[in-house]
Amino acid sequence: MAIAPSLQPLLVPTIVPVIEEMTLEQLFRNITIDEDTCIAWLKSNGLFATGMMCKCARIMRPGTFSGIANGKGWRCPEKSFKKIAYMRIGSFSESAHIPLTESLEFLYFWADNLQTTAFLHKNLGWGEHTITHWRNFLRDLCVEEFLVNPQPIGLLDTHLS
């Protein structure tokens, strides 16, 4: 099945500035209120694919299906093929086993520098392993962003001796 290219690199330069401008109340009331609203927001901000192409060259349809995590996915319209793909394919949360709402809440806390283990455990209910894994994941995305788009550090035309 052909899928959209990885959307992970978009996370740091595109979404972090948007999340940093929002309040926690806006996040909870408008985005992470439920999984469907969260998916719609992720699609509108380029973090989830808005379409999927099946390997039989037909455009797959979004829907809720049994047999896949959280039930959200894409289905090929070809009745003899009946291929189903996971909604998160190609996204930053493709291999995550936590609700999208929680991963977006973690991203908000991370962007706002609210990331002590005690705080995240209390507010998300995550264990230390999950918190460490997500911190490392976001660190790796930042490293990738700076490698792809290097930024000068310090003053221009200043040389160290």
VMD Tcl script that builds the backbone (N, CA, C; Angstrom):
set m [mol new atoms 483]
animate dup $m
set s [atomselect $m all]
$s set {name element resname resid chain x y z} {
  {N N MET 1 A 0.846 -1.169 0.000}
  {CA C MET 1 A 0.000 0.000 0.000}
  {C C MET 1 A 0.889 1.228 0.000}
  {N N ALA 2 A 0.620 2.164 -0.879}
  {CA C ALA 2 A 1.358 3.428 -0.898}
  {C C ALA 2 A 0.778 4.345 0.164}
  {N N ILE 3 A 1.652 4.989 0.890}
  {CA C ILE 3 A 1.189 5.896 1.932}
  {C C ILE 3 A 1.838 7.249 1.761}
  {N N ALA 4 A 1.297 8.209 2.458}
  {CA C ALA 4 A 1.876 9.548 2.441}
  {C C ALA 4 A 3.271 9.480 3.057}
  {N N PRO 5 A 4.195 10.369 2.624}
  {CA C PRO 5 A 5.511 10.382 3.254}
  {C C PRO 5 A 5.374 10.692 4.739}
  {N N SER 6 A 6.391 10.344 5.491}
  {CA C SER 6 A 6.344 10.566 6.938}
  {C C SER 6 A 6.045 12.016 7.262}
  {N N LEU 7 A 5.117 12.220 8.165}
  {CA C LEU 7 A 4.729 13.565 8.570}
  {C C LEU 7 A 5.437 13.975 9.854}
  {N N GLN 8 A 6.288 13.107 10.397}
  {CA C GLN 8 A 6.965 13.419 11.651}
  {C C GLN 8 A 7.783 14.702 11.602}
  {N N PRO 9 A 8.573 14.972 10.543}
  {CA C PRO 9 A 9.375 16.194 10.546}
  {C C PRO 9 A 8.551 17.470 10.657}
  {N N LEU 10 A 7.275 17.435 10.290}
  {CA C LEU 10 A 6.429 18.623 10.391}
  {C C LEU 10 A 6.092 18.976 11.830}
  {N N LEU 11 A 6.242 18.041 12.730}
  {CA C LEU 11 A 5.816 18.247 14.107}
  {C C LEU 11 A 6.506 19.432 14.760}
  {N N VAL 12 A 7.813 19.501 14.675}
  {CA C VAL 12 A 8.548 20.543 15.394}
  {C C VAL 12 A 8.339 21.930 14.792}
  {N N PRO 13 A 8.644 22.161 13.501}
  {CA C PRO 13 A 8.532 23.536 12.996}
  {C C PRO 13 A 7.111 24.022 12.768}
  {N N THR 14 A 6.167 23.126 12.569}
  {CA C THR 14 A 4.812 23.527 12.224}
  {C C THR 14 A 3.879 23.597 13.423}
  {N N ILE 15 A 3.881 22.579 14.241}
  {CA C ILE 15 A 2.880 22.466 15.288}
  {C C ILE 15 A 3.310 23.074 16.613}
  {N N VAL 16 A 4.575 22.957 16.977}
  {CA C VAL 16 A 5.008 23.500 18.267}
  {C C VAL 16 A 4.667 24.982 18.388}
  {N N PRO 17 A 4.925 25.828 17.363}
  {CA C PRO 17 A 4.517 27.240 17.509}
  {C C PRO 17 A 3.014 27.423 17.704}
  {N N VAL 18 A 2.199 26.604 17.048}
  {CA C VAL 18 A 0.741 26.690 17.199}
  {C C VAL 18 A 0.345 26.318 18.621}
  {N N ILE 19 A 0.910 25.245 19.129}
  {CA C ILE 19 A 0.578 24.780 20.474}
  {C C ILE 19 A 1.061 25.764 21.531}
  {N N GLU 20 A 2.221 26.370 21.317}
  {CA C GLU 20 A 2.747 27.321 22.298}
  {C C GLU 20 A 1.844 28.538 22.455}
  {N N GLU 21 A 1.079 28.878 21.423}
  {CA C GLU 21 A 0.189 30.041 21.474}
  {C C GLU 21 A -1.162 29.726 22.107}
  {N N MET 22 A -1.464 28.467 22.287}
  {CA C MET 22 A -2.783 28.105 22.796}
  {C C MET 22 A -2.755 27.915 24.305}
  {N N THR 23 A -3.901 28.113 24.918}
  {CA C THR 23 A -4.006 27.875 26.358}
  {C C THR 23 A -4.401 26.422 26.594}
  {N N LEU 24 A -4.186 25.971 27.806}
  {CA C LEU 24 A -4.559 24.607 28.156}
  {C C LEU 24 A -6.066 24.414 28.007}
  {N N GLU 25 A -6.833 25.419 28.365}
  {CA C GLU 25 A -8.288 25.350 28.221}
  {C C GLU 25 A -8.674 25.183 26.749}
  {N N GLN 26 A -8.025 25.932 25.857}
  {CA C GLN 26 A -8.316 25.797 24.425}
  {C C GLN 26 A -7.999 24.387 23.943}
  {N N LEU 27 A -6.882 23.847 24.411}
  {CA C LEU 27 A -6.499 22.494 24.019}
  {C C LEU 27 A -7.561 21.489 24.447}
  {N N PHE 28 A -7.966 21.539 25.714}
  {CA C PHE 28 A -8.926 20.568 26.235}
  {C C PHE 28 A -10.328 20.742 25.651}
  {N N ARG 29 A -10.785 21.978 25.480}
  {CA C ARG 29 A -12.155 22.217 24.996}
  {C C ARG 29 A -12.306 22.067 23.490}
  {N N ASN 30 A -11.262 22.394 22.734}
  {CA C ASN 30 A -11.400 22.459 21.279}
  {C C ASN 30 A -10.689 21.363 20.506}
  {N N ILE 31 A -9.722 20.694 21.113}
  {CA C ILE 31 A -8.926 19.747 20.335}
  {C C ILE 31 A -8.936 18.346 20.927}
  {N N THR 32 A -8.639 18.218 22.208}
  {CA C THR 32 A -8.530 16.877 22.790}
  {C C THR 32 A -9.798 16.459 23.529}
  {N N ILE 33 A -10.909 17.064 23.179}
  {CA C ILE 33 A -12.183 16.719 23.817}
  {C C ILE 33 A -12.580 15.271 23.492}
  {N N ASP 34 A -12.238 14.807 22.285}
  {CA C ASP 34 A -12.454 13.411 21.913}
  {C C ASP 34 A -11.519 13.060 20.755}
  {N N GLU 35 A -11.427 11.781 20.458}
  {CA C GLU 35 A -10.499 11.278 19.438}
  {C C GLU 35 A -10.822 11.818 18.044}
  {N N ASP 36 A -12.097 11.882 17.664}
  {CA C ASP 36 A -12.469 12.365 16.331}
  {C C ASP 36 A -12.099 13.831 16.137}
  {N N THR 37 A -12.337 14.665 17.150}
  {CA C THR 37 A -11.983 16.082 17.075}
  {C C THR 37 A -10.473 16.234 16.984}
  {N N CYS 38 A -9.755 15.424 17.736}
  {CA C CYS 38 A -8.294 15.453 17.721}
  {C C CYS 38 A -7.768 15.058 16.335}
  {N N ILE 39 A -8.322 14.016 15.743}
  {CA C ILE 39 A -7.913 13.582 14.404}
  {C C ILE 39 A -8.180 14.684 13.388}
  {N N ALA 40 A -9.340 15.321 13.465}
  {CA C ALA 40 A -9.664 16.415 12.533}
  {C C ALA 40 A -8.653 17.553 12.660}
  {N N TRP 41 A -8.273 17.893 13.894}
  {CA C TRP 41 A -7.296 18.966 14.110}
  {C C TRP 41 A -5.930 18.571 13.560}
  {N N LEU 42 A -5.520 17.324 13.799}
  {CA C LEU 42 A -4.235 16.844 13.289}
  {C C LEU 42 A -4.213 16.861 11.761}
  {N N LYS 43 A -5.321 16.468 11.127}
  {CA C LYS 43 A -5.400 16.516 9.661}
  {C C LYS 43 A -5.320 17.951 9.161}
  {N N SER 44 A -6.036 18.858 9.813}
  {CA C SER 44 A -6.058 20.254 9.349}
  {C C SER 44 A -4.713 20.943 9.543}
  {N N ASN 45 A -3.860 20.400 10.405}
  {CA C ASN 45 A -2.536 20.973 10.640}
  {C C ASN 45 A -1.414 20.159 9.998}
  {N N GLY 46 A -1.778 19.247 9.111}
  {CA C GLY 46 A -0.785 18.516 8.340}
  {C C GLY 46 A -0.064 17.396 9.061}
  {N N LEU 47 A -0.580 16.942 10.196}
  {CA C LEU 47 A 0.080 15.871 10.934}
  {C C LEU 47 A -0.546 14.502 10.722}
  {N N PHE 48 A -1.677 14.472 10.061}
  {CA C PHE 48 A -2.323 13.216 9.695}
  {C C PHE 48 A -2.671 13.295 8.220}
  {N N ALA 49 A -2.565 12.172 7.552}
  {CA C ALA 49 A -2.919 12.131 6.136}
  {C C ALA 49 A -4.407 12.415 5.964}
  {N N THR 50 A -4.739 13.163 4.932}
  {CA C THR 50 A -6.146 13.436 4.634}
  {C C THR 50 A -6.678 12.464 3.590}
  {N N GLY 51 A -5.804 11.638 3.060}
  {CA C GLY 51 A -6.192 10.637 2.089}
  {C C GLY 51 A -5.165 9.522 2.066}
  {N N MET 52 A -5.572 8.362 1.550}
  {CA C MET 52 A -4.673 7.220 1.501}
  {C C MET 52 A -4.936 6.467 0.203}
  {N N MET 53 A -3.858 6.052 -0.449}
  {CA C MET 53 A -3.956 5.304 -1.697}
  {C C MET 53 A -3.652 3.837 -1.405}
  {N N CYS 54 A -4.514 2.965 -1.882}
  {CA C CYS 54 A -4.320 1.532 -1.723}
  {C C CYS 54 A -3.318 1.051 -2.776}
  {N N LYS 55 A -2.716 -0.116 -2.545}
  {CA C LYS 55 A -1.764 -0.637 -3.530}
  {C C LYS 55 A -2.450 -1.048 -4.828}
  {N N CYS 56 A -3.772 -1.168 -4.810}
  {CA C CYS 56 A -4.508 -1.469 -6.041}
  {C C CYS 56 A -4.832 -0.186 -6.815}
  {N N ALA 57 A -4.281 0.949 -6.356}
  {CA C ALA 57 A -4.399 2.267 -7.001}
  {C C ALA 57 A -5.764 2.927 -6.812}
  {N N ARG 58 A -6.531 2.473 -5.858}
  {CA C ARG 58 A -7.798 3.133 -5.541}
  {C C ARG 58 A -7.626 3.987 -4.292}
  {N N ILE 59 A -8.418 5.038 -4.210}
  {CA C ILE 59 A -8.371 5.911 -3.042}
  {C C ILE 59 A -9.167 5.261 -1.921}
  {N N MET 60 A -8.516 5.096 -0.783}
  {CA C MET 60 A -9.159 4.464 0.367}
  {C C MET 60 A -10.093 5.457 1.051}
  {N N ARG 61 A -11.088 4.931 1.745}
  {CA C ARG 61 A -12.075 5.762 2.444}
  {C C ARG 61 A -11.838 5.687 3.952}
  {N N PRO 62 A -11.954 6.839 4.635}
  {CA C PRO 62 A -11.792 6.809 6.091}
  {C C PRO 62 A -13.035 6.225 6.752}
  {N N GLY 63 A -12.847 5.651 7.924}
  {CA C GLY 63 A -13.984 5.122 8.656}
  {C C GLY 63 A -13.565 4.453 9.947}
  {N N THR 64 A -14.531 3.835 10.599}
  {CA C THR 64 A -14.295 3.100 11.833}
  {C C THR 64 A -14.482 1.622 11.522}
  {N N PHE 65 A -13.460 0.833 11.827}
  {CA C PHE 65 A -13.464 -0.576 11.463}
  {C C PHE 65 A -12.998 -1.431 12.631}
  {N N SER 66 A -13.523 -2.642 12.713}
  {CA C SER 66 A -13.050 -3.559 13.752}
  {C C SER 66 A -11.733 -4.179 13.286}
  {N N GLY 67 A -10.949 -4.606 14.237}
  {CA C GLY 67 A -9.703 -5.280 13.896}
  {C C GLY 67 A -8.476 -4.387 13.847}
  {N N ILE 68 A -8.643 -3.075 14.063}
  {CA C ILE 68 A -7.484 -2.184 14.126}
  {C C ILE 68 A -7.578 -1.330 15.384}
  {N N ALA 69 A -6.419 -0.887 15.855}
  {CA C ALA 69 A -6.369 -0.096 17.092}
  {C C ALA 69 A -7.251 1.131 16.973}
  {N N ASN 70 A -7.983 1.442 17.979}
  {CA C ASN 70 A -8.963 2.523 18.140}
  {C C ASN 70 A -10.024 2.539 17.046}
  {N N GLY 71 A -9.991 1.570 16.132}
  {CA C GLY 71 A -11.024 1.437 15.120}
  {C C GLY 71 A -10.952 2.403 13.965}
  {N N LYS 72 A -10.100 3.416 14.037}
  {CA C LYS 72 A -10.023 4.436 12.988}
  {C C LYS 72 A -9.055 3.981 11.906}
  {N N GLY 73 A -9.492 4.061 10.660}
  {CA C GLY 73 A -8.609 3.621 9.590}
  {C C GLY 73 A -9.106 4.009 8.217}
  {N N TRP 74 A -8.485 3.384 7.236}
  {CA C TRP 74 A -8.804 3.590 5.825}
  {C C TRP 74 A -9.174 2.237 5.233}
  {N N ARG 75 A -10.172 2.207 4.349}
  {CA C ARG 75 A -10.573 0.957 3.699}
  {C C ARG 75 A -10.599 1.144 2.192}
  {N N CYS 76 A -10.080 0.139 1.508}
  {CA C CYS 76 A -10.113 0.139 0.047}
  {C C CYS 76 A -11.555 -0.103 -0.406}
  {N N PRO 77 A -12.030 0.661 -1.408}
  {CA C PRO 77 A -13.404 0.466 -1.875}
  {C C PRO 77 A -13.580 -0.793 -2.735}
  {N N GLU 78 A -12.478 -1.391 -3.169}
  {CA C GLU 78 A -12.544 -2.599 -3.990}
  {C C GLU 78 A -13.060 -3.755 -3.134}
  {N N LYS 79 A -14.267 -4.212 -3.415}
  {CA C LYS 79 A -14.916 -5.223 -2.584}
  {C C LYS 79 A -14.140 -6.538 -2.511}
  {N N SER 80 A -13.481 -6.917 -3.589}
  {CA C SER 80 A -12.742 -8.178 -3.568}
  {C C SER 80 A -11.422 -8.052 -2.804}
  {N N PHE 81 A -10.965 -6.839 -2.583}
  {CA C PHE 81 A -9.678 -6.625 -1.923}
  {C C PHE 81 A -9.852 -6.404 -0.415}
  {N N LYS 82 A -10.740 -5.501 -0.033}
  {CA C LYS 82 A -11.102 -5.222 1.364}
  {C C LYS 82 A -9.902 -4.904 2.268}
  {N N LYS 83 A -8.906 -4.222 1.753}
  {CA C LYS 83 A -7.731 -3.858 2.543}
  {C C LYS 83 A -8.081 -2.730 3.510}
  {N N ILE 84 A -7.621 -2.861 4.776}
  {CA C ILE 84 A -7.817 -1.829 5.795}
  {C C ILE 84 A -6.443 -1.389 6.292}
  {N N ALA 85 A -6.258 -0.090 6.433}
  {CA C ALA 85 A -4.999 0.464 6.938}
  {C C ALA 85 A -5.280 1.301 8.178}
  {N N TYR 86 A -4.349 1.314 9.079}
  {CA C TYR 86 A -4.425 2.063 10.334}
  {C C TYR 86 A -4.363 3.565 10.044}
  {N N MET 87 A -5.219 4.354 10.692}
  {CA C MET 87 A -5.302 5.804 10.471}
  {C C MET 87 A -3.979 6.519 10.752}
  {N N ARG 88 A -3.188 6.018 11.692}
  {CA C ARG 88 A -1.966 6.711 12.112}
  {C C ARG 88 A -0.760 6.475 11.199}
  {N N ILE 89 A -0.902 5.689 10.144}
  {CA C ILE 89 A 0.232 5.397 9.261}
  {C C ILE 89 A 0.846 6.698 8.757}
  {N N GLY 90 A 2.172 6.794 8.893}
  {CA C GLY 90 A 2.902 7.961 8.413}
  {C C GLY 90 A 2.885 9.152 9.349}
  {N N SER 91 A 2.229 9.021 10.497}
  {CA C SER 91 A 2.129 10.157 11.419}
  {C C SER 91 A 3.125 10.012 12.562}
  {N N PHE 92 A 3.233 11.054 13.365}
  {CA C PHE 92 A 4.135 11.029 14.513}
  {C C PHE 92 A 3.728 9.979 15.536}
  {N N SER 93 A 2.494 9.550 15.517}
  {CA C SER 93 A 2.019 8.596 16.523}
  {C C SER 93 A 1.753 7.214 15.933}
  {N N GLU 94 A 2.397 6.911 14.803}
  {CA C GLU 94 A 2.147 5.641 14.120}
  {C C GLU 94 A 2.353 4.428 15.024}
  {N N SER 95 A 3.406 4.420 15.810}
  {CA C SER 95 A 3.685 3.247 16.642}
  {C C SER 95 A 3.241 3.425 18.095}
  {N N ALA 96 A 2.543 4.513 18.380}
  {CA C ALA 96 A 2.109 4.782 19.756}
  {C C ALA 96 A 0.938 3.884 20.145}
  {N N HIS 97 A 0.912 3.531 21.400}
  {CA C HIS 97 A -0.181 2.702 21.926}
  {C C HIS 97 A -1.020 3.486 22.925}
  {N N ILE 98 A -1.001 4.791 22.805}
  {CA C ILE 98 A -1.772 5.657 23.699}
  {C C ILE 98 A -2.749 6.471 22.866}
  {N N PRO 99 A -3.819 6.949 23.466}
  {CA C PRO 99 A -4.785 7.753 22.709}
  {C C PRO 99 A -4.135 9.011 22.119}
  {N N LEU 100 A -4.592 9.398 20.955}
  {CA C LEU 100 A -4.082 10.614 20.308}
  {C C LEU 100 A -4.270 11.829 21.191}
  {N N THR 101 A -5.378 11.864 21.905}
  {CA C THR 101 A -5.638 13.015 22.767}
  {C C THR 101 A -4.523 13.170 23.798}
  {N N GLU 102 A -4.079 12.063 24.377}
  {CA C GLU 102 A -3.010 12.124 25.375}
  {C C GLU 102 A -1.675 12.503 24.750}
  {N N SER 103 A -1.390 11.994 23.557}
  {CA C SER 103 A -0.112 12.341 22.931}
  {C C SER 103 A -0.068 13.823 22.580}
  {N N LEU 104 A -1.195 14.392 22.180}
  {CA C LEU 104 A -1.232 15.826 21.886}
  {C C LEU 104 A -1.139 16.645 23.174}
  {N N GLU 105 A -1.746 16.160 24.248}
  {CA C GLU 105 A -1.611 16.836 25.542}
  {C C GLU 105 A -0.154 16.799 26.009}
  {N N PHE 106 A 0.521 15.659 25.814}
  {CA C PHE 106 A 1.940 15.581 26.164}
  {C C PHE 106 A 2.739 16.598 25.351}
  {N N LEU 107 A 2.451 16.701 24.068}
  {CA C LEU 107 A 3.151 17.664 23.215}
  {C C LEU 107 A 2.947 19.087 23.723}
  {N N TYR 108 A 1.734 19.389 24.168}
  {CA C TYR 108 A 1.461 20.716 24.733}
  {C C TYR 108 A 2.326 20.949 25.977}
  {N N PHE 109 A 2.325 19.989 26.891}
  {CA C PHE 109 A 3.116 20.136 28.119}
  {C C PHE 109 A 4.603 20.264 27.794}
  {N N TRP 110 A 5.073 19.475 26.832}
  {CA C TRP 110 A 6.481 19.506 26.436}
  {C C TRP 110 A 6.845 20.869 25.851}
  {N N ALA 111 A 6.009 21.394 24.961}
  {CA C ALA 111 A 6.269 22.691 24.329}
  {C C ALA 111 A 6.226 23.825 25.346}
  {N N ASP 112 A 5.432 23.658 26.400}
  {CA C ASP 112 A 5.303 24.690 27.431}
  {C C ASP 112 A 6.266 24.447 28.603}
  {N N ASN 113 A 7.185 23.490 28.422}
  {CA C ASN 113 A 8.218 23.159 29.408}
  {C C ASN 113 A 7.634 22.680 30.742}
  {N N LEU 114 A 6.510 21.983 30.664}
  {CA C LEU 114 A 5.886 21.372 31.847}
  {C C LEU 114 A 6.112 19.874 31.758}
  {N N GLN 115 A 7.341 19.440 31.982}
  {CA C GLN 115 A 7.647 18.055 31.682}
  {C C GLN 115 A 8.344 17.281 32.787}
  {N N THR 116 A 8.132 17.665 34.032}
  {CA C THR 116 A 8.687 16.820 35.088}
  {C C THR 116 A 7.912 15.506 35.102}
  {N N THR 117 A 8.591 14.470 35.485}
  {CA C THR 117 A 7.953 13.155 35.514}
  {C C THR 117 A 6.741 13.157 36.435}
  {N N ALA 118 A 6.868 13.787 37.596}
  {CA C ALA 118 A 5.748 13.829 38.549}
  {C C ALA 118 A 4.546 14.554 37.946}
  {N N PHE 119 A 4.776 15.679 37.276}
  {CA C PHE 119 A 3.689 16.442 36.663}
  {C C PHE 119 A 2.999 15.621 35.578}
  {N N LEU 120 A 3.782 15.002 34.696}
  {CA C LEU 120 A 3.203 14.231 33.591}
  {C C LEU 120 A 2.487 12.984 34.100}
  {N N HIS 121 A 3.036 12.339 35.105}
  {CA C HIS 121 A 2.374 11.168 35.678}
  {C C HIS 121 A 1.025 11.561 36.278}
  {N N LYS 122 A 1.003 12.675 36.989}
  {CA C LYS 122 A -0.236 13.136 37.620}
  {C C LYS 122 A -1.279 13.538 36.582}
  {N N ASN 123 A -0.877 14.270 35.539}
  {CA C ASN 123 A -1.831 14.826 34.585}
  {C C ASN 123 A -2.190 13.904 33.428}
  {N N LEU 124 A -1.309 12.968 33.082}
  {CA C LEU 124 A -1.604 12.053 31.984}
  {C C LEU 124 A -1.785 10.615 32.452}
  {N N GLY 125 A -1.290 10.319 33.651}
  {CA C GLY 125 A -1.376 8.954 34.155}
  {C C GLY 125 A -0.351 8.029 33.521}
  {N N TRP 126 A 0.671 8.584 32.891}
  {CA C TRP 126 A 1.698 7.787 32.225}
  {C C TRP 126 A 2.749 7.326 33.220}
  {N N GLY 127 A 3.356 6.179 32.928}
  {CA C GLY 127 A 4.469 5.685 33.721}
  {C C GLY 127 A 5.777 6.329 33.275}
  {N N GLU 128 A 6.798 6.111 34.067}
  {CA C GLU 128 A 8.108 6.716 33.798}
  {C C GLU 128 A 8.675 6.276 32.447}
  {N N HIS 129 A 8.493 5.006 32.093}
  {CA C HIS 129 A 9.011 4.495 30.819}
  {C C HIS 129 A 8.377 5.228 29.635}
  {N N THR 130 A 7.067 5.391 29.658}
  {CA C THR 130 A 6.362 6.075 28.568}
  {C C THR 130 A 6.785 7.534 28.480}
  {N N ILE 131 A 6.904 8.191 29.620}
  {CA C ILE 131 A 7.319 9.597 29.642}
  {C C ILE 131 A 8.714 9.737 29.043}
  {N N THR 132 A 9.633 8.878 29.459}
  {CA C THR 132 A 11.004 8.926 28.940}
  {C C THR 132 A 11.026 8.648 27.444}
  {N N HIS 133 A 10.254 7.667 27.010}
  {CA C HIS 133 A 10.195 7.325 25.584}
  {C C HIS 133 A 9.729 8.527 24.756}
  {N N TRP 134 A 8.667 9.196 25.185}
  {CA C TRP 134 A 8.142 10.338 24.432}
  {C C TRP 134 A 9.087 11.533 24.479}
  {N N ARG 135 A 9.750 11.758 25.602}
  {CA C ARG 135 A 10.754 12.835 25.661}
  {C C ARG 135 A 11.870 12.567 24.654}
  {N N ASN 136 A 12.358 11.330 24.628}
  {CA C ASN 136 A 13.425 10.967 23.691}
  {C C ASN 136 A 12.962 11.088 22.246}
  {N N PHE 137 A 11.726 10.686 21.990}
  {CA C PHE 137 A 11.161 10.784 20.645}
  {C C PHE 137 A 11.141 12.240 20.179}
  {N N LEU 138 A 10.672 13.148 21.027}
  {CA C LEU 138 A 10.617 14.561 20.650}
  {C C LEU 138 A 12.014 15.166 20.543}
  {N N ARG 139 A 12.924 14.738 21.403}
  {CA C ARG 139 A 14.312 15.192 21.286}
  {C C ARG 139 A 14.886 14.782 19.931}
  {N N ASP 140 A 14.637 13.531 19.527}
  {CA C ASP 140 A 15.135 13.048 18.241}
  {C C ASP 140 A 14.540 13.833 17.077}
  {N N LEU 141 A 13.263 14.194 17.177}
  {CA C LEU 141 A 12.652 15.015 16.127}
  {C C LEU 141 A 13.308 16.390 16.055}
  {N N CYS 142 A 13.636 16.964 17.204}
  {CA C CYS 142 A 14.315 18.268 17.225}
  {C C CYS 142 A 15.701 18.158 16.603}
  {N N VAL 143 A 16.427 17.102 16.933}
  {CA C VAL 143 A 17.754 16.893 16.348}
  {C C VAL 143 A 17.635 16.783 14.835}
  {N N GLU 144 A 16.667 16.002 14.374}
  {CA C GLU 144 A 16.450 15.842 12.936}
  {C C GLU 144 A 16.147 17.184 12.280}
  {N N GLU 145 A 15.312 17.996 12.924}
  {CA C GLU 145 A 14.961 19.312 12.386}
  {C C GLU 145 A 16.199 20.198 12.258}
  {N N PHE 146 A 17.059 20.207 13.275}
  {CA C PHE 146 A 18.257 21.046 13.223}
  {C C PHE 146 A 19.290 20.519 12.234}
  {N N LEU 147 A 19.334 19.222 12.014}
  {CA C LEU 147 A 20.242 18.678 11.002}
  {C C LEU 147 A 19.781 19.039 9.596}
  {N N VAL 148 A 18.480 18.993 9.379}
  {CA C VAL 148 A 17.921 19.327 8.067}
  {C C VAL 148 A 17.940 20.832 7.831}
  {N N ASN 149 A 17.672 21.614 8.862}
  {CA C ASN 149 A 17.618 23.078 8.764}
  {C C ASN 149 A 18.532 23.701 9.818}
  {N N PRO 150 A 19.852 23.675 9.585}
  {CA C PRO 150 A 20.767 24.208 10.593}
  {C C PRO 150 A 20.561 25.697 10.829}
  {N N GLN 151 A 20.685 26.093 12.076}
  {CA C GLN 151 A 20.530 27.492 12.470}
  {C C GLN 151 A 21.838 27.974 13.081}
  {N N PRO 152 A 22.316 29.159 12.676}
  {CA C PRO 152 A 23.534 29.680 13.300}
  {C C PRO 152 A 23.270 30.032 14.763}
  {N N ILE 153 A 24.262 29.796 15.584}
  {CA C ILE 153 A 24.165 30.116 17.003}
  {C C ILE 153 A 25.182 31.208 17.304}
  {N N GLY 154 A 24.768 32.244 17.986}
  {CA C GLY 154 A 25.680 33.329 18.342}
  {C C GLY 154 A 25.530 34.517 17.418}
  {N N LEU 155 A 26.465 35.433 17.495}
  {CA C LEU 155 A 26.431 36.658 16.703}
  {C C LEU 155 A 27.013 36.423 15.319}
  {N N LEU 156 A 26.487 37.112 14.330}
  {CA C LEU 156 A 27.020 37.017 12.979}
  {C C LEU 156 A 28.370 37.707 12.911}
  {N N ASP 157 A 29.247 37.219 12.066}
  {CA C ASP 157 A 30.581 37.784 11.838}
  {C C ASP 157 A 31.428 37.829 13.101}
  {N N THR 158 A 31.174 36.958 14.047}
  {CA C THR 158 A 31.996 36.876 15.249}
  {C C THR 158 A 32.796 35.584 15.174}
  {N N HIS 159 A 34.095 35.690 15.360}
  {CA C HIS 159 A 34.963 34.514 15.280}
  {C C HIS 159 A 35.563 34.241 16.644}
  {N N LEU 160 A 35.593 32.995 17.018}
  {CA C LEU 160 A 36.212 32.602 18.278}
  {C C LEU 160 A 37.672 32.281 18.028}
  {N N SER 161 A 38.540 32.729 18.909}
  {CA C SER 161 A 39.967 32.445 18.749}
  {C C SER 161 A 40.381 31.331 19.662}
}
mol reanalyze $m
mol bondsrecalc $m
mol representation Tube
mol addrep $m
